[in-house]
Amino acid sequence: MEINYKDIGKRIQEKRLELGITQEKLAETIDLTDGHLSGIENGKTKFSFPTIVNIANALNTSLDVLTCCSLVQGVNILQNEFSALLSDCTTEETVLIIDTVKSMKKSLKQKIVAGEG
């Protein structure tokens, strides 16, 4: 199985921007050069396990958020699990579940931005 460094880098960048952190500030926080972090975000530089752990910690997120979708198997498992969850729901139940998940996502993002998450 190949690691998709470009996808991981994109998720790191998205999370960093979502939190309003500059590339320079994140690099400083995790003791990397700006160029090294730029290479990671662009998928041109491979990183060590300690580096991705430091990035996840600095972004107040988990490794699976940054790496999960780069693993096709992980995506398929999540999609299958969600499909199984909804398989016996009525249309109304499905709509309610999706609305609830959207609301939870919005609330989580607000807490992260406010520094509570």
N, C-alpha and C positions, 0 to 999 in steps of 0.2 A: 504494500500500500504506500502510495506517495503522499507526502505532505504538501499541501497547496499553500506555499508561502505567500503567494500573491493574495489569495482570499483572506488569509489570516492578517496580513498587513493592512488590507482594506478595512477589516473589522476593527483593528487597532485604531486606525485613523478615524473611522466613523465614531467610535466610542470616545476618542480624545476630543474630537470636534463637538460631539454631543455635550460633553462636560465643559466645553469652553477652555480647554487647556491648549496652550501653544506647543508646537513640536519641541521648541527650545526648552520650555519648562519641564515637559515630560522627560526629555533626554537628561536634563540636569537632575531631576528627581531620582532617576534610576541609574545615574552615573554612566551615561553613554554620550558619545558625541552626537551633535545634531545630524551629521552625515550618516552615522551608523543607524540612527533611528529612522531617518529618511529612507535609507536602503531597505530597512525592515518593512516600513509602511508601503513601499513600492514593490515589495516582493523580490527585490534583487539581492538582498542579503539574508542569508540563513542565520538563525539565532539558536542559542543554547537553551536548554530547559530552564536554568536559573534566570535567564534574561526574560523569557516569556512569563515566568512566575512574577518577576519584579514588575513587568509591564501590567499584568493583570491586577496586582496589588495596588499599583499607583493609580490605576483607572477604577479602582474599587469595583472590580468585576471578577468573574471566575474564569478559569481556563476554558471551560466548556463553551462559554459565550464567545471567546475569541477563536477557539479551534474547532468546535463541533461541526460546523457546516463545511469545513474543509475535508471532513471525512465522510465520504458518500454514504458509508454504512450507517453512520450516526444520524444523518438526515433521514434515511429510509426508516430507521427504527422510530424516530420521532413522528414522522408522517404516518406510519402504520399504527402507532399507539394512539394518535389523535383520531385517525379514521375509525379505529376500533371503538374508541370512546363514543363517537357520534353515530355509530352504525345502527343502534337500536333506538335512536331519538326521533321524536316527531319533528316536523318542520319548526314548530313553535319552540321546542326544547333546543334545537340546534341554533336558532336565532338567539335565544336567551343565553346560551353558553358562549357564543361568539361575542355578543354584546358585553358579557361579563368579562371575558378575556381582554377585550379592547379597553374596558374601563380599568381593569387591573394594570394593564400595561401603561396606560396614561398616568395612573396614580404612582406607579413605581418610578417612572421617568421624572415626575415632579419631585418625589422624595430624593432621588439621586441628585437632581439639580440643586435642591435645597440642602444637600449634604446630610440627609437623614438616612440614606441607604447604604 
